[in-house]
Amino acid sequence: MNKQTSSGVREVKDYLITLQFREHLKASDDLPLVFPTSAGVYNGTLQSDSLSAFDQLLFLSRNLGDRKAEAGVLNSYAVSHALNGKMDDAVLLLNEAILLNLEVNNKFAVRNNYLTLQRINRYRGNLSEALKYNEAVLMIDMGTKNSRLIAEAYMDQAEILTSQRNYSEAETLVLRKALPLYYYGLKDKAGTIRCYDQLADNYHRQKKFTEAKWFYIQSNMLARKINSPSGIVNSLINLAHVKMSIGDYQLALLDYKEAEQLSVKNKFTNKLIEIKSDLADVYSKLGNAGASSSAFSEFKVMKETFLRTIR
């Protein structure tokens, strides 16, 4: 792939990763919706960028001796810091919240704190720390015997291990733990697709192309069965990437074209950007300079429009 094209796709993907990270942060904010304002000073509306409001809530909860509420405020304070890019401050506050939540035996809140720390460290590339916190999440989930949360923790673990190139450990975790839970226990097809995609990615990174293709095909078939356009598009793009790796350019083109049609139909803008860059690459490999140049031009316009619109 052209270096400029690859860099452009990376820029879009990095932004989407940041967007997903921020959404996860917001979802982890567990500040109490009702606070006993008659006992203290705070009676306003909490805004995500209003740190003085957090200070008031901390003052109030500490004066009331409400450790659970104090931990909730610290967690919310940490989320606000992380959203503003102050990751070190967020980590310190989350560790304070964990101590309080352990004191009052609030296991769900402790899990939430650990999960947020896992995501912060994963986002920052601190994979060893992310793995440590995910293991803590998994221990809590095993204790509560919540199959869905356990399966999700296994998958997060496998993805972190794959990023660390611990391919065998990640593969075992998905095949022996996560996949049986999703497929047999929960009968969760979306979770099963996630397992297939993770296994395929694992094998592709190791250049085990036959295995990677097989699992992406399984993912594609299941996505079609449950009528998941996003799942179909993702599997087609990934399947085409494997075919590109082994030189099956014409077959890869067919997958890219179908993914393009579905993305247009379903308005998957970010996927279309990626597909246009892939089309520029595959046309170049096939010796069609005109089509490659056209796809690259479309890619540049779509990428700049997308990034300009969302920022």
Buried (B, 14 or more C-beta within 10 A) or exposed (E): BBEEBEEBBEBBEEBBEEEEBBEBBEEBBBBBEEBEEEEBEBEEEBEBEEEEBBEBBBBBBBEBEBBBBBBBBBBBBBBBBBBEEBBEBBBBBBEBBBEBBBEBEBBEBBBBBBBBBBBBBBBBEBBEBBBBBBBBBBEBBEEEEBBBBBBBBBBBBBBBBBBBEBBEEBBEBBEEBBBBBBBEEBEBBEBBBBBBBBBBBBBBBBEBBEBBBBBBBBBBEBBEEEEBBBBBBBBBBBBBBBBBBBEBBEBBBBBBBBBBEBBEEBEBBBBBBBBBBBBBBBBBBBEBEEBBEBBBEBBBEBBEEBBEEEE
